[in-house]
Amino acid sequence: PVAPEKAITLSLLRSKQKSIKVDMTVYPEIEAPVTKGQVMGKAVVSADGIAPIEVSLIATEDDQRLGWFDALIAKIKRKLGKA
């Protein structure tokens, strides 16, 4: 799981609230193990009439697991005696 590194507060007119947009990017090159607090990506919050606000997305807990593809490669290597 990921979460914003810090809270974001916006002051908007009620009529502008529907214009709030959040674009999130998770960095694809992240590999296991992941440590709590590690930067995993970024979020950009924007709305009509305000400058975009960028905040880092961080891991909320440690995770030692490999992704499914990396786990498959590791298993194949073990079977072939190359790990």
Beta strands, then each sheet from edge to edge (+ up, - down):
strand 1: 2-4
strand 2: 21-26
strand 3: 39-46
strand 4: 53-59
sheet 1: 1+ 4- 3+ 2-
end
